[in-house]
């Protein structure tokens, strides 16, 4: 009698050892981290959307009571300035500034253009006296605009509405 042994019995691989407990814990921790991240993401998304919706609603309500925006008059764009600003240690820093002067509605190029050299001179005078620390501080830009506007109005230029700093590079 011959005993028949199938190839399947001979080639059967040994059973894999059971996964250690640490692998199960790692999988559980990974699942918890992913679930927490997803929940946080969804929460932030929903909060951001609700804030945006309320801000949009408030803006719409506020715009109904806001005054109408008045179109500016003629705008005089000045050529770029290159001046040296000094810091508190008396070190020089190159400063490139481009300005535009916006006039009130009704001002025309013919009434404004003759004042361009005076406005440019006033701008250079003010910018040369501007400390480096003021030039690099974004919180000081409104103050710098105000000082420039006061100087420009002193030139006799009619009806200046605002000064625009259209380019500012400080090294």
VMD Tcl script that builds the backbone (N, CA, C; Angstrom):
set m [mol new atoms 513]
animate dup $m
set s [atomselect $m all]
$s set {name element resname resid chain x y z} {
  {N N UNK 1 A 0.811 -1.162 0.000}
  {CA C UNK 1 A 0.000 0.000 0.000}
  {C C UNK 1 A 0.864 1.236 0.000}
  {N N UNK 2 A 0.583 1.975 -0.875}
  {CA C UNK 2 A 1.322 3.228 -0.959}
  {C C UNK 2 A 0.480 4.350 -0.377}
  {N N UNK 3 A 1.169 5.082 0.240}
  {CA C UNK 3 A 0.487 6.206 0.892}
  {C C UNK 3 A 0.580 7.394 -0.053}
  {N N UNK 4 A -0.501 7.990 -0.326}
  {CA C UNK 4 A -0.445 9.135 -1.223}
  {C C UNK 4 A -0.422 10.423 -0.406}
  {N N UNK 5 A 0.543 11.201 -0.745}
  {CA C UNK 5 A 0.701 12.486 -0.067}
  {C C UNK 5 A 0.571 13.548 -1.151}
  {N N UNK 6 A -0.279 14.439 -0.943}
  {CA C UNK 6 A -0.471 15.476 -1.952}
  {C C UNK 6 A 0.593 16.557 -1.825}
  {N N UNK 7 A 0.831 17.218 -2.912}
  {CA C UNK 7 A 1.796 18.319 -2.914}
  {C C UNK 7 A 1.301 19.464 -2.040}
  {N N UNK 8 A 0.031 19.569 -1.941}
  {CA C UNK 8 A -0.550 20.649 -1.149}
  {C C UNK 8 A -0.148 20.502 0.308}
  {N N UNK 9 A -0.104 19.289 0.809}
  {CA C UNK 9 A 0.278 19.061 2.198}
  {C C UNK 9 A 1.741 19.370 2.417}
  {N N UNK 10 A 2.578 19.068 1.433}
  {CA C UNK 10 A 4.018 19.276 1.592}
  {C C UNK 10 A 4.380 20.754 1.523}
  {N N UNK 11 A 3.704 21.514 0.645}
  {CA C UNK 11 A 4.088 22.905 0.438}
  {C C UNK 11 A 3.339 23.871 1.331}
  {N N UNK 12 A 2.564 23.407 2.202}
  {CA C UNK 12 A 1.787 24.285 3.067}
  {C C UNK 12 A 2.741 25.031 3.987}
  {N N UNK 13 A 2.680 26.364 3.919}
  {CA C UNK 13 A 3.569 27.201 4.724}
  {C C UNK 13 A 3.114 27.186 6.163}
  {N N UNK 14 A 4.075 27.358 7.016}
  {CA C UNK 14 A 3.688 27.416 8.418}
  {C C UNK 14 A 2.816 28.639 8.670}
  {N N UNK 15 A 1.921 28.576 9.569}
  {CA C UNK 15 A 1.007 29.673 9.891}
  {C C UNK 15 A 1.806 30.843 10.450}
  {N N UNK 16 A 1.400 32.076 10.042}
  {CA C UNK 16 A 2.082 33.266 10.524}
  {C C UNK 16 A 1.857 33.400 12.015}
  {N N UNK 17 A 2.915 33.834 12.686}
  {CA C UNK 17 A 2.736 34.009 14.122}
  {C C UNK 17 A 1.727 35.116 14.384}
  {N N UNK 18 A 1.019 35.075 15.454}
  {CA C UNK 18 A 0.032 36.117 15.743}
  {C C UNK 18 A 0.735 37.468 15.920}
  {N N UNK 19 A 0.051 38.561 15.486}
  {CA C UNK 19 A 0.618 39.902 15.582}
  {C C UNK 19 A 0.828 40.254 17.044}
  {N N UNK 20 A 1.980 40.848 17.313}
  {CA C UNK 20 A 2.214 41.239 18.696}
  {C C UNK 20 A 1.211 42.309 19.127}
  {N N UNK 21 A 1.039 42.444 20.404}
  {CA C UNK 21 A 0.081 43.405 20.958}
  {C C UNK 21 A 0.471 44.832 20.615}
  {N N UNK 22 A 1.775 45.084 20.473}
  {CA C UNK 22 A 2.209 46.448 20.178}
  {C C UNK 22 A 1.742 46.883 18.793}
  {N N UNK 23 A 1.649 45.955 17.837}
  {CA C UNK 23 A 1.168 46.298 16.510}
  {C C UNK 23 A -0.304 46.695 16.568}
  {N N UNK 24 A -1.077 46.005 17.362}
  {CA C UNK 24 A -2.493 46.339 17.507}
  {C C UNK 24 A -2.657 47.705 18.149}
  {N N UNK 25 A -1.817 48.001 19.126}
  {CA C UNK 25 A -1.876 49.303 19.805}
  {C C UNK 25 A -1.493 50.408 18.829}
  {N N UNK 26 A -0.450 50.175 17.994}
  {CA C UNK 26 A -0.014 51.173 17.011}
  {C C UNK 26 A -1.135 51.464 16.017}
  {N N UNK 27 A -1.819 50.436 15.568}
  {CA C UNK 27 A -2.917 50.618 14.631}
  {C C UNK 27 A -4.051 51.410 15.279}
  {N N UNK 28 A -4.329 51.139 16.511}
  {CA C UNK 28 A -5.375 51.842 17.238}
  {C C UNK 28 A -5.005 53.320 17.416}
  {N N UNK 29 A -3.748 53.570 17.804}
  {CA C UNK 29 A -3.290 54.955 17.986}
  {C C UNK 29 A -3.347 55.701 16.659}
  {N N UNK 30 A -2.914 55.067 15.582}
  {CA C UNK 30 A -2.966 55.701 14.263}
  {C C UNK 30 A -4.382 56.057 13.873}
  {N N UNK 31 A -5.310 55.163 14.119}
  {CA C UNK 31 A -6.710 55.425 13.787}
  {C C UNK 31 A -7.260 56.588 14.602}
  {N N UNK 32 A -6.884 56.661 15.871}
  {CA C UNK 32 A -7.347 57.754 16.739}
  {C C UNK 32 A -6.779 59.088 16.257}
  {N N UNK 33 A -5.488 59.107 15.885}
  {CA C UNK 33 A -4.858 60.342 15.404}
  {C C UNK 33 A -5.535 60.816 14.120}
  {N N UNK 34 A -5.778 59.905 13.204}
  {CA C UNK 34 A -6.423 60.277 11.941}
  {C C UNK 34 A -7.840 60.778 12.196}
  {N N UNK 35 A -8.577 60.123 13.065}
  {CA C UNK 35 A -9.950 60.546 13.365}
  {C C UNK 35 A -9.958 61.920 14.034}
  {N N UNK 36 A -9.010 62.151 14.944}
  {CA C UNK 36 A -8.931 63.448 15.626}
  {C C UNK 36 A -8.594 64.554 14.631}
  {N N UNK 37 A -7.638 64.287 13.749}
  {CA C UNK 37 A -7.275 65.279 12.733}
  {C C UNK 37 A -8.438 65.607 11.824}
  {N N UNK 38 A -9.154 64.594 11.414}
  {CA C UNK 38 A -10.311 64.810 10.543}
  {C C UNK 38 A -11.390 65.623 11.259}
  {N N UNK 39 A -11.641 65.297 12.515}
  {CA C UNK 39 A -12.658 66.025 13.279}
  {C C UNK 39 A -12.249 67.485 13.464}
  {N N UNK 40 A -10.964 67.718 13.732}
  {CA C UNK 40 A -10.475 69.090 13.890}
  {C C UNK 40 A -10.611 69.859 12.586}
  {N N UNK 41 A -10.244 69.218 11.493}
  {CA C UNK 41 A -10.355 69.865 10.192}
  {C C UNK 41 A -11.782 70.241 9.854}
  {N N UNK 42 A -12.698 69.343 10.098}
  {CA C UNK 42 A -14.111 69.617 9.825}
  {C C UNK 42 A -14.608 70.749 10.712}
  {N N UNK 43 A -14.220 70.743 11.975}
  {CA C UNK 43 A -14.646 71.791 12.902}
  {C C UNK 43 A -14.139 73.153 12.448}
  {N N UNK 44 A -12.860 73.233 12.088}
  {CA C UNK 44 A -12.305 74.504 11.626}
  {C C UNK 44 A -12.984 74.975 10.345}
  {N N UNK 45 A -13.238 74.053 9.449}
  {CA C UNK 45 A -13.909 74.394 8.196}
  {C C UNK 45 A -15.293 74.979 8.459}
  {N N UNK 46 A -16.055 74.332 9.322}
  {CA C UNK 46 A -17.409 74.797 9.625}
  {C C UNK 46 A -17.360 76.152 10.326}
  {N N UNK 47 A -16.419 76.332 11.255}
  {CA C UNK 47 A -16.308 77.610 11.952}
  {C C UNK 47 A -15.935 78.723 10.981}
  {N N UNK 48 A -15.011 78.475 10.072}
  {CA C UNK 48 A -14.576 79.468 9.113}
  {C C UNK 48 A -15.728 79.871 8.201}
  {N N UNK 49 A -16.502 78.880 7.777}
  {CA C UNK 49 A -17.638 79.176 6.909}
  {C C UNK 49 A -18.689 80.005 7.630}
  {N N UNK 50 A -18.942 79.690 8.906}
  {CA C UNK 50 A -19.961 80.451 9.631}
  {C C UNK 50 A -19.481 81.874 9.886}
  {N N UNK 51 A -18.179 82.062 10.149}
  {CA C UNK 51 A -17.639 83.416 10.332}
  {C C UNK 51 A -17.736 84.196 9.034}
  {N N UNK 52 A -17.411 83.538 7.913}
  {CA C UNK 52 A -17.478 84.204 6.622}
  {C C UNK 52 A -18.915 84.610 6.305}
  {N N UNK 53 A -19.850 83.743 6.604}
  {CA C UNK 53 A -21.258 84.042 6.339}
  {C C UNK 53 A -21.727 85.222 7.178}
  {N N UNK 54 A -21.346 85.248 8.460}
  {CA C UNK 54 A -21.775 86.365 9.306}
  {C C UNK 54 A -21.073 87.653 8.901}
  {N N UNK 55 A -19.794 87.570 8.491}
  {CA C UNK 55 A -19.079 88.766 8.050}
  {C C UNK 55 A -19.680 89.304 6.754}
  {N N UNK 56 A -20.051 88.416 5.858}
  {CA C UNK 56 A -20.680 88.828 4.608}
  {C C UNK 56 A -22.025 89.483 4.882}
  {N N UNK 57 A -22.787 88.920 5.811}
  {CA C UNK 57 A -24.086 89.493 6.172}
  {C C UNK 57 A -23.897 90.877 6.784}
  {N N UNK 58 A -22.926 91.009 7.693}
  {CA C UNK 58 A -22.662 92.309 8.322}
  {C C UNK 58 A -22.196 93.322 7.290}
  {N N UNK 59 A -21.336 92.904 6.375}
  {CA C UNK 59 A -20.850 93.819 5.346}
  {C C UNK 59 A -21.986 94.289 4.456}
  {N N UNK 60 A -22.881 93.387 4.114}
  {CA C UNK 60 A -24.031 93.764 3.286}
  {C C UNK 60 A -24.928 94.752 4.025}
  {N N UNK 61 A -25.145 94.505 5.307}
  {CA C UNK 61 A -25.975 95.414 6.098}
  {C C UNK 61 A -25.294 96.769 6.258}
  {N N UNK 62 A -23.981 96.749 6.438}
  {CA C UNK 62 A -23.233 97.990 6.637}
  {C C UNK 62 A -23.164 98.793 5.338}
  {N N UNK 63 A -23.065 98.109 4.198}
  {CA C UNK 63 A -22.925 98.814 2.932}
  {C C UNK 63 A -24.192 99.591 2.570}
  {N N UNK 64 A -25.324 99.180 3.106}
  {CA C UNK 64 A -26.548 99.912 2.838}
  {C C UNK 64 A -26.514 101.299 3.467}
  {N N UNK 65 A -25.745 101.447 4.559}
  {CA C UNK 65 A -25.685 102.719 5.264}
  {C C UNK 65 A -24.385 103.469 4.989}
  {N N UNK 66 A -23.475 102.905 4.211}
  {CA C UNK 66 A -22.193 103.539 3.933}
  {C C UNK 66 A -22.391 104.658 2.923}
  {N N UNK 67 A -21.584 105.724 3.063}
  {CA C UNK 67 A -21.692 106.812 2.095}
  {C C UNK 67 A -21.167 106.351 0.734}
  {N N UNK 68 A -21.649 106.981 -0.301}
  {CA C UNK 68 A -21.235 106.636 -1.659}
  {C C UNK 68 A -19.767 107.013 -1.854}
  {N N UNK 69 A -19.050 106.189 -2.586}
  {CA C UNK 69 A -17.643 106.449 -2.870}
  {C C UNK 69 A -17.568 107.481 -3.984}
  {N N UNK 70 A -16.761 108.512 -3.758}
  {CA C UNK 70 A -16.610 109.576 -4.735}
  {C C UNK 70 A -15.407 109.253 -5.618}
  {N N UNK 71 A -15.589 109.341 -6.905}
  {CA C UNK 71 A -14.500 109.080 -7.839}
  {C C UNK 71 A -13.443 110.167 -7.685}
  {N N UNK 72 A -12.172 109.770 -7.731}
  {CA C UNK 72 A -11.119 110.775 -7.582}
  {C C UNK 72 A -11.024 111.661 -8.813}
  {N N UNK 73 A -10.431 112.812 -8.599}
  {CA C UNK 73 A -10.171 113.705 -9.724}
  {C C UNK 73 A -8.871 113.280 -10.405}
  {N N UNK 74 A -8.185 114.229 -10.962}
  {CA C UNK 74 A -6.927 113.939 -11.657}
  {C C UNK 74 A -5.904 113.375 -10.668}
  {N N UNK 75 A -5.100 112.399 -11.125}
  {CA C UNK 75 A -4.038 111.831 -10.304}
  {C C UNK 75 A -2.710 112.128 -10.974}
  {N N UNK 76 A -1.842 112.798 -10.239}
  {CA C UNK 76 A -0.509 113.151 -10.722}
  {C C UNK 76 A 0.464 112.070 -10.265}
  {N N UNK 77 A 0.983 111.290 -11.211}
  {CA C UNK 77 A 1.961 110.253 -10.887}
  {C C UNK 77 A 3.351 110.843 -11.021}
  {N N UNK 78 A 4.127 110.764 -9.958}
  {CA C UNK 78 A 5.481 111.306 -9.967}
  {C C UNK 78 A 6.476 110.224 -10.355}
  {N N UNK 79 A 7.562 110.632 -10.970}
  {CA C UNK 79 A 8.640 109.696 -11.295}
  {C C UNK 79 A 9.209 109.148 -9.989}
  {N N UNK 80 A 9.784 107.941 -10.011}
  {CA C UNK 80 A 10.346 107.358 -8.779}
  {C C UNK 80 A 11.466 108.220 -8.191}
  {N N UNK 81 A 11.541 108.194 -6.869}
  {CA C UNK 81 A 12.587 108.905 -6.135}
  {C C UNK 81 A 13.592 107.880 -5.618}
  {N N UNK 82 A 14.862 108.248 -5.605}
  {CA C UNK 82 A 15.875 107.425 -4.959}
  {C C UNK 82 A 16.569 108.328 -3.948}
  {N N UNK 83 A 16.335 108.051 -2.666}
  {CA C UNK 83 A 16.927 108.854 -1.596}
  {C C UNK 83 A 17.613 107.936 -0.595}
  {N N UNK 84 A 18.458 108.515 0.213}
  {CA C UNK 84 A 19.156 107.762 1.247}
  {C C UNK 84 A 18.528 108.085 2.594}
  {N N UNK 85 A 18.102 107.057 3.293}
  {CA C UNK 85 A 17.533 107.213 4.634}
  {C C UNK 85 A 18.598 106.768 5.634}
  {N N UNK 86 A 18.665 107.470 6.759}
  {CA C UNK 86 A 19.638 107.084 7.784}
  {C C UNK 86 A 18.912 106.443 8.955}
  {N N UNK 87 A 19.575 105.448 9.559}
  {CA C UNK 87 A 18.990 104.801 10.727}
  {C C UNK 87 A 19.545 105.455 11.983}
  {N N UNK 88 A 19.171 104.917 13.140}
  {CA C UNK 88 A 19.589 105.522 14.415}
  {C C UNK 88 A 21.091 105.418 14.650}
  {N N UNK 89 A 21.778 104.531 13.910}
  {CA C UNK 89 A 23.244 104.416 14.030}
  {C C UNK 89 A 23.947 105.243 12.965}
  {N N UNK 90 A 23.178 106.065 12.237}
  {CA C UNK 90 A 23.668 106.932 11.172}
  {C C UNK 90 A 24.225 106.159 9.987}
  {N N UNK 91 A 23.685 104.956 9.755}
  {CA C UNK 91 A 24.034 104.165 8.573}
  {C C UNK 91 A 23.048 104.547 7.468}
  {N N UNK 92 A 23.526 104.583 6.236}
  {CA C UNK 92 A 22.680 104.952 5.108}
  {C C UNK 92 A 22.018 103.719 4.495}
  {N N UNK 93 A 20.753 103.903 4.080}
  {CA C UNK 93 A 19.986 102.857 3.425}
  {C C UNK 93 A 19.319 103.475 2.195}
  {N N UNK 94 A 19.474 102.814 1.049}
  {CA C UNK 94 A 18.833 103.298 -0.170}
  {C C UNK 94 A 17.329 103.087 -0.070}
  {N N UNK 95 A 16.589 104.081 -0.530}
  {CA C UNK 95 A 15.138 104.011 -0.477}
  {C C UNK 95 A 14.601 104.474 -1.830}
  {N N UNK 96 A 13.831 103.613 -2.473}
  {CA C UNK 96 A 13.202 103.954 -3.754}
  {C C UNK 96 A 11.708 104.097 -3.504}
  {N N UNK 97 A 11.179 105.266 -3.849}
  {CA C UNK 97 A 9.776 105.574 -3.570}
  {C C UNK 97 A 9.110 106.111 -4.833}
  {N N UNK 98 A 7.907 105.619 -5.094}
  {CA C UNK 98 A 7.087 106.164 -6.177}
  {C C UNK 98 A 5.798 106.664 -5.540}
  {N N UNK 99 A 5.449 107.900 -5.865}
  {CA C UNK 99 A 4.266 108.538 -5.288}
  {C C UNK 99 A 3.283 108.946 -6.372}
  {N N UNK 100 A 2.035 109.037 -5.987}
  {CA C UNK 100 A 0.988 109.610 -6.831}
  {C C UNK 100 A 0.160 110.533 -5.941}
  {N N UNK 101 A -0.223 111.650 -6.488}
  {CA C UNK 101 A -1.023 112.624 -5.734}
  {C C UNK 101 A -2.415 112.651 -6.367}
  {N N UNK 102 A -3.398 112.300 -5.562}
  {CA C UNK 102 A -4.782 112.256 -6.031}
  {C C UNK 102 A -5.459 113.563 -5.646}
  {N N UNK 103 A -6.084 114.191 -6.620}
  {CA C UNK 103 A -6.754 115.462 -6.380}
  {C C UNK 103 A -8.258 115.248 -6.299}
  {N N UNK 104 A -8.944 116.212 -5.712}
  {CA C UNK 104 A -10.382 116.112 -5.572}
  {C C UNK 104 A -11.045 116.172 -6.942}
  {N N UNK 105 A -12.246 115.686 -6.973}
  {CA C UNK 105 A -13.018 115.696 -8.206}
  {C C UNK 105 A -13.098 117.132 -8.736}
  {N N UNK 106 A -12.946 117.284 -10.012}
  {CA C UNK 106 A -13.008 118.612 -10.623}
  {C C UNK 106 A -11.641 119.164 -10.970}
  {N N UNK 107 A -10.585 118.670 -10.336}
  {CA C UNK 107 A -9.234 119.122 -10.675}
  {C C UNK 107 A -8.850 118.532 -12.022}
  {N N UNK 108 A -8.186 119.317 -12.816}
  {CA C UNK 108 A -7.776 118.860 -14.145}
  {C C UNK 108 A -6.257 118.872 -14.250}
  {N N UNK 109 A -5.778 118.202 -15.281}
  {CA C UNK 109 A -4.325 118.160 -15.494}
  {C C UNK 109 A -3.776 119.563 -15.730}
  {N N UNK 110 A -4.526 120.388 -16.412}
  {CA C UNK 110 A -4.071 121.747 -16.709}
  {C C UNK 110 A -3.878 122.581 -15.452}
  {N N UNK 111 A -4.721 122.369 -14.429}
  {CA C UNK 111 A -4.579 123.147 -13.195}
  {C C UNK 111 A -3.546 122.545 -12.259}
  {N N UNK 112 A -3.239 121.269 -12.419}
  {CA C UNK 112 A -2.344 120.572 -11.498}
  {C C UNK 112 A -0.915 120.514 -12.008}
  {N N UNK 113 A -0.719 120.283 -13.308}
  {CA C UNK 113 A 0.604 120.040 -13.882}
  {C C UNK 113 A 1.617 121.151 -13.559}
  {N N UNK 114 A 1.258 122.422 -13.519}
  {CA C UNK 114 A 2.252 123.453 -13.187}
  {C C UNK 114 A 2.862 123.307 -11.781}
  {N N UNK 115 A 2.173 122.590 -10.894}
  {CA C UNK 115 A 2.668 122.416 -9.531}
  {C C UNK 115 A 3.562 121.172 -9.372}
  {N N UNK 116 A 3.710 120.399 -10.421}
  {CA C UNK 116 A 4.475 119.151 -10.334}
  {C C UNK 116 A 5.909 119.350 -9.823}
  {N N UNK 117 A 6.672 120.333 -10.312}
  {CA C UNK 117 A 8.040 120.505 -9.777}
  {C C UNK 117 A 8.054 120.866 -8.278}
  {N N UNK 118 A 7.101 121.679 -7.847}
  {CA C UNK 118 A 7.024 122.031 -6.421}
  {C C UNK 118 A 6.675 120.805 -5.575}
  {N N UNK 119 A 5.737 120.007 -6.071}
  {CA C UNK 119 A 5.324 118.805 -5.344}
  {C C UNK 119 A 6.495 117.837 -5.253}
  {N N UNK 120 A 7.227 117.678 -6.364}
  {CA C UNK 120 A 8.394 116.789 -6.368}
  {C C UNK 120 A 9.459 117.281 -5.389}
  {N N UNK 121 A 9.699 118.574 -5.361}
  {CA C UNK 121 A 10.675 119.141 -4.428}
  {C C UNK 121 A 10.240 118.918 -2.978}
  {N N UNK 122 A 8.959 119.118 -2.701}
  {CA C UNK 122 A 8.453 118.900 -1.340}
  {C C UNK 122 A 8.576 117.431 -0.950}
  {N N UNK 123 A 8.329 116.536 -1.904}
  {CA C UNK 123 A 8.456 115.098 -1.622}
  {C C UNK 123 A 9.908 114.746 -1.302}
  {N N UNK 124 A 10.834 115.244 -2.104}
  {CA C UNK 124 A 12.255 114.964 -1.845}
  {C C UNK 124 A 12.694 115.505 -0.491}
  {N N UNK 125 A 12.249 116.688 -0.165}
  {CA C UNK 125 A 12.610 117.281 1.126}
  {C C UNK 125 A 12.097 116.418 2.280}
  {N N UNK 126 A 10.844 115.983 2.188}
  {CA C UNK 126 A 10.267 115.163 3.248}
  {C C UNK 126 A 10.923 113.789 3.318}
  {N N UNK 127 A 11.119 113.148 2.172}
  {CA C UNK 127 A 11.688 111.805 2.162}
  {C C UNK 127 A 13.129 111.782 2.643}
  {N N UNK 128 A 13.894 112.821 2.350}
  {CA C UNK 128 A 15.281 112.873 2.822}
  {C C UNK 128 A 15.363 113.014 4.338}
  {N N UNK 129 A 14.328 113.566 4.933}
  {CA C UNK 129 A 14.337 113.725 6.385}
  {C C UNK 129 A 13.618 112.577 7.106}
  {N N UNK 130 A 13.126 111.605 6.351}
  {CA C UNK 130 A 12.419 110.469 6.946}
  {C C UNK 130 A 13.419 109.445 7.449}
  {N N UNK 131 A 13.391 109.116 8.751}
  {CA C UNK 131 A 14.322 108.107 9.282}
  {C C UNK 131 A 14.026 106.717 8.711}
  {N N UNK 132 A 15.046 105.905 8.643}
  {CA C UNK 132 A 14.941 104.536 8.140}
  {C C UNK 132 A 13.894 103.754 8.918}
  {N N UNK 133 A 13.863 103.909 10.229}
  {CA C UNK 133 A 12.929 103.159 11.071}
  {C C UNK 133 A 11.466 103.478 10.725}
  {N N UNK 134 A 11.200 104.703 10.313}
  {CA C UNK 134 A 9.844 105.085 9.905}
  {C C UNK 134 A 9.527 104.486 8.538}
  {N N UNK 135 A 10.496 104.522 7.644}
  {CA C UNK 135 A 10.277 104.039 6.279}
  {C C UNK 135 A 9.986 102.544 6.227}
  {N N UNK 136 A 10.578 101.757 7.130}
  {CA C UNK 136 A 10.380 100.309 7.089}
  {C C UNK 136 A 9.232 99.841 7.971}
  {N N UNK 137 A 8.617 100.722 8.714}
  {CA C UNK 137 A 7.539 100.354 9.627}
  {C C UNK 137 A 6.185 100.560 8.938}
  {N N UNK 138 A 5.473 99.479 8.612}
  {CA C UNK 138 A 4.181 99.626 7.940}
  {C C UNK 138 A 3.169 100.438 8.753}
  {N N UNK 139 A 3.294 100.426 10.064}
  {CA C UNK 139 A 2.364 101.184 10.907}
  {C C UNK 139 A 2.566 102.689 10.744}
  {N N UNK 140 A 3.689 103.106 10.208}
  {CA C UNK 140 A 3.993 104.531 10.042}
  {C C UNK 140 A 3.595 105.082 8.670}
  {N N UNK 141 A 3.082 104.238 7.777}
  {CA C UNK 141 A 2.776 104.685 6.414}
  {C C UNK 141 A 1.708 105.772 6.387}
  {N N UNK 142 A 0.675 105.642 7.197}
  {CA C UNK 142 A -0.361 106.685 7.216}
  {C C UNK 142 A 0.217 108.014 7.685}
  {N N UNK 143 A 1.095 107.957 8.671}
  {CA C UNK 143 A 1.742 109.180 9.168}
  {C C UNK 143 A 2.610 109.797 8.067}
  {N N UNK 144 A 3.357 108.970 7.338}
  {CA C UNK 144 A 4.199 109.474 6.253}
  {C C UNK 144 A 3.341 110.093 5.149}
  {N N UNK 145 A 2.230 109.458 4.807}
  {CA C UNK 145 A 1.313 110.025 3.809}
  {C C UNK 145 A 0.791 111.392 4.259}
  {N N UNK 146 A 0.431 111.475 5.528}
  {CA C UNK 146 A -0.092 112.741 6.068}
  {C C UNK 146 A 0.955 113.846 6.001}
  {N N UNK 147 A 2.193 113.523 6.370}
  {CA C UNK 147 A 3.264 114.525 6.304}
  {C C UNK 147 A 3.501 114.983 4.865}
  {N N UNK 148 A 3.501 114.029 3.935}
  {CA C UNK 148 A 3.673 114.393 2.531}
  {C C UNK 148 A 2.523 115.263 2.047}
  {N N UNK 149 A 1.294 114.922 2.417}
  {CA C UNK 149 A 0.148 115.716 1.983}
  {C C UNK 149 A 0.231 117.135 2.529}
  {N N UNK 150 A 0.630 117.286 3.779}
  {CA C UNK 150 A 0.780 118.633 4.350}
  {C C UNK 150 A 1.825 119.435 3.588}
  {N N UNK 151 A 2.933 118.811 3.244}
  {CA C UNK 151 A 3.975 119.502 2.468}
  {C C UNK 151 A 3.469 119.874 1.085}
  {N N UNK 152 A 2.720 118.969 0.453}
  {CA C UNK 152 A 2.216 119.243 -0.892}
  {C C UNK 152 A 1.211 120.389 -0.873}
  {N N UNK 153 A 0.358 120.421 0.143}
  {CA C UNK 153 A -0.621 121.500 0.231}
  {C C UNK 153 A 0.067 122.843 0.462}
  {N N UNK 154 A 1.209 122.820 1.126}
  {CA C UNK 154 A 1.957 124.061 1.356}
  {C C UNK 154 A 2.549 124.613 0.062}
  {N N UNK 155 A 2.628 123.817 -0.991}
  {CA C UNK 155 A 3.163 124.287 -2.268}
  {C C UNK 155 A 2.152 125.140 -3.020}
  {N N UNK 156 A 0.893 125.105 -2.599}
  {CA C UNK 156 A -0.154 125.845 -3.286}
  {C C UNK 156 A -0.922 125.000 -4.282}
  {N N UNK 157 A -0.579 123.733 -4.394}
  {CA C UNK 157 A -1.309 122.843 -5.310}
  {C C UNK 157 A -2.761 122.765 -4.849}
  {N N UNK 158 A -3.701 122.936 -5.774}
  {CA C UNK 158 A -5.107 123.019 -5.383}
  {C C UNK 158 A -5.748 121.661 -5.098}
  {N N UNK 159 A -6.517 121.599 -4.025}
  {CA C UNK 159 A -7.451 120.508 -3.720}
  {C C UNK 159 A -6.842 119.106 -3.740}
  {N N UNK 160 A -5.797 118.897 -2.974}
  {CA C UNK 160 A -5.199 117.568 -2.869}
  {C C UNK 160 A -6.098 116.708 -1.989}
  {N N UNK 161 A -6.493 115.544 -2.498}
  {CA C UNK 161 A -7.361 114.642 -1.741}
  {C C UNK 161 A -6.555 113.656 -0.919}
  {N N UNK 162 A -5.521 113.066 -1.522}
  {CA C UNK 162 A -4.688 112.105 -0.791}
  {C C UNK 162 A -3.393 111.854 -1.528}
  {N N UNK 163 A -2.447 111.323 -0.764}
  {CA C UNK 163 A -1.144 110.930 -1.317}
  {C C UNK 163 A -1.093 109.415 -1.308}
  {N N UNK 164 A -0.706 108.830 -2.423}
  {CA C UNK 164 A -0.608 107.389 -2.555}
  {C C UNK 164 A 0.860 106.997 -2.668}
  {N N UNK 165 A 1.306 106.101 -1.826}
  {CA C UNK 165 A 2.657 105.550 -1.937}
  {C C UNK 165 A 2.500 104.294 -2.780}
  {N N UNK 166 A 2.825 104.395 -4.067}
  {CA C UNK 166 A 2.570 103.288 -4.969}
  {C C UNK 166 A 3.717 102.285 -5.032}
  {N N UNK 167 A 4.889 102.676 -4.564}
  {CA C UNK 167 A 6.026 101.754 -4.526}
  {C C UNK 167 A 6.994 102.242 -3.452}
  {N N UNK 168 A 7.471 101.324 -2.631}
  {CA C UNK 168 A 8.433 101.675 -1.596}
  {C C UNK 168 A 9.369 100.498 -1.396}
  {N N UNK 169 A 10.632 100.711 -1.691}
  {CA C UNK 169 A 11.652 99.675 -1.491}
  {C C UNK 169 A 12.750 100.297 -0.664}
  {N N UNK 170 A 13.038 99.669 0.477}
  {CA C UNK 170 A 14.082 100.170 1.376}
  {C C UNK 170 A 15.062 99.032 1.602}
  {N N UNK 171 A 16.354 99.347 1.488}
  {CA C UNK 171 A 17.381 98.329 1.749}
  {C C UNK 171 A 17.977 98.518 3.115}
}
mol reanalyze $m
mol bondsrecalc $m
mol representation Tube
mol addrep $m
